[in-house]
Amino acid sequence: MQNKKLKLGIFGFGCVGQGLYHVLKETHGIQAEIKKICVKDREKSRILNSDIFTFDKYEILNDPEIDVIVELINDAPTAFEIVKTALQNGKHVVTANKKMLAENLVEIYNLQQQYNRSVLYEGSVCGSIPILRNLEEYYDNDLIASIEGIFNGSTNYILTKVFEEKKSYLEALKGAQDLGFAESDPSLDVKGFDPKYKLVIAMAHTFGVFTQPEEVINMGIDKINPIDIKYAKENNYKIKLVARAFKAEGKIFGFVIPQYIPADSMLAGVRNEYNAVLVEGAFAEKQVFIGKGAGSYPTGSAVLSDISALAYNYRYAYKKSEQGDSLPFSNDAAVDVVVSFPTGNLISSKDFETFKGGYQGNGHQYLTGSVKLEKLKAWSSWDEVSVILAPELNLVALEKSKKELLSA
Amino acid sequence: MQNKKLKLGIFGFGCVGQGLYHVLKETHGIQAEIKKICVKDREKSRILNSDIFTFDKYEILNDPEIDVIVELINDAPTAFEIVKTALQNGKHVVTANKKMLAENLVEIYNLQQQYNRSVLYEGSVCGSIPILRNLEEYYDNDLIASIEGIFNGSTNYILTKVFEEKKSYLEALKGAQDLGFAESDPSLDVKGFDPKYKLVIAMAHTFGVFTQPEEVINMGIDKINPIDIKYAKENNYKIKLVARAFKAEGKIFGFVIPQYIPADSMLAGVRNEYNAVLVEGAFAEKQVFIGKGAGSYPTGSAVLSDISALAYNYRYAYKKSEQGDSLPFSNDAAVDVVVSFPTGNLISSKDFETFKGGYQGNGHQYLTGSVKLEKLKAWSSWDEVSVILAPELNLVALEKSKKELLSA
């Protein structure tokens, strides 16, 4: 497609779509123009002339002039249908829909091979941070031991306000929504689904592992209570919602669980809607990427960089999965946690691999020690149970694995 | 060169060369083998069998089987001769020699076009951090306002030890050299030449500006005295050696000068031999990259990623310079500084654009206010003068420029 002006058909004109429109208008390095935008709501007043809008998806999908579909709607099943039809019709796709991607990644991978077209989705993982491109291109030959970080801007904004401005959880949530970087359904953010989808996508590009989202634990920040926050402050910790995947004992582990983070550590300093990704490799060692994880312009800018990459026929190589030595995903490991629940017998010391101790207060019971991930997975659907990872995870398996990499 | 095993000829087998050897041996994702290594010292005992070594550069440069020259020696003029001959002989080049690159970047750019071969040098700027590749590929369409950060691992290690462990400057310097991440000539690091070379290279890929190193101010950490450190601690600052370039009023400014940094800011948390690069774009907004800036494996890993990129014919596009709208480099701006010198008339309030105040102590005079960069450039060669940037740079021009970008 080199030297040709790309013609774009866009689905959705919300926060990211409008960001893309502005970014595209204000930059001159890329040869691309928007031909049509498909929207749902016929009544809404819009910033552009009505000529450019359509309510019929086939007006874009069947237009032979359109080279690239930019899919920016909320509804994951509808989005997936659009992506499939676009590829069948010979169009490349750029999307930021993490739920749709995480749920259909294997099929999206296969469809790209089948129709010899590209699907790029840098904007889907941590907004402006170019993490997928770096995992694909730069860490190709680096044996990666782990990837972790703050993958959700709105919960990080909420936690920052709760810790720094003594706002209540609900006040802080409202603030995040008003600023436009909480999803339309806040439970996707606060229950940890959104960062889990991103983690599933990142795991494919980090370790070559395709996992279904339902296999991966997501615990959110909605059950964090004032005592947890008091405990954190007394011990000079922050609480951050951390997404993490690592290689150990020939398996890949991954989960999204809030964690106590020492106040002087790198992740603690990542505030408000900023995201951070920490990649640990055997040779490059620790690499950190920090940037805005949400918002109209930052995500629009990531989407535009994908469009720009299509101009030179870029495709994800998925090298780590194609090298054929990808490892199985597993929840068969234990991590150190603080578990809290209403006083009673819901959980006991017998549920722990190693039980460290417990205390009671404010009608709640607190137990600490190490618990198997499978057990945490079951608890994640129990409304009464809150889990926060210990500041030192004590991932013996991970440490061993890193040593193995270096002495291999 | 796809699907072909690359044959490498390496110049130099010091810290980075040996790191590359190990990284290459322990990874299996890349098809490349070392055919010959050219070294200087005939007496040194080495970890590899003597068959692989040569003392004659033409045994590599004239070998038609060798596809890629990896240049890892210290001597910049000799390195440049090697690079030129390699390109003339149809070979691609990977190098981490920042001094050679910074001094000859225009010619290296031209030689690549002339001989249709690639010169890659990710390892030359901030070790393991993939900053050049990101500037080339990802920030293509983002209007970048500034790039700044900690570009030198050994001075950052020294400053960290001086601040955290109350070591003297000389003790800390020795520690950095013992650990192998201070250059063989420490003045390159401590006087700020090394980060300046990196800044010159980065400016070409950020703004499309080719500048000679002698145009750019470098002030080091060797004149920082105990009173400066005491002042920093009393005010909850760290001192970091910051490299910085930014766009303002239609020009590009750039310099390497130590700076007081608030202890709770992102750069303050970048410790020991870690480097950080902060890119500020109009759309992606603030992006931070942190990683090890020196050391055998981290730099070896960056060099390997360049070799790997050659396997798919990667070349820097130098898009920002080829777009033809690159701006001139300039020192015609003022910055806020604290200047110290032995009590006397060396410098007076008249040297300042805006004079804020002064004090005396310990046989030294301290003056604060804003000074033109041209004047700082003259002072940078005066042994008695120490300059530290104020924590708030008050770069009005920069702020204005960012607004211009957004409303363009």
Interface residues (C-beta under 8 A of the other chain):
Chain A: G19 V23 E26 T27 G29 I30 S128 I129 P130 R133 N134 E137 Y138 Y139 D140 N141 D142 L143 D264 M266 G269 Y274 G281 A282 F283 A284 E285 K286 Q287 V288 F289 I290 G291 K292 G295 Y297 P298 G300 S301 A302 L304 S305 S308 A309 K319 Q323 L405 L406 A408
Chain B: G19 V23 E26 T27 G29 I30 S128 I129 P130 R133 N134 E137 Y138 Y139 D140 N141 D142 L143 D264 M266 G269 Y274 G281 A282 F283 A284 E285 K286 Q287 V288 F289 I290 G291 K292 G295 Y297 P298 G300 S301 A302 L304 S305 S308 A309 K319 Q323 L406 A408
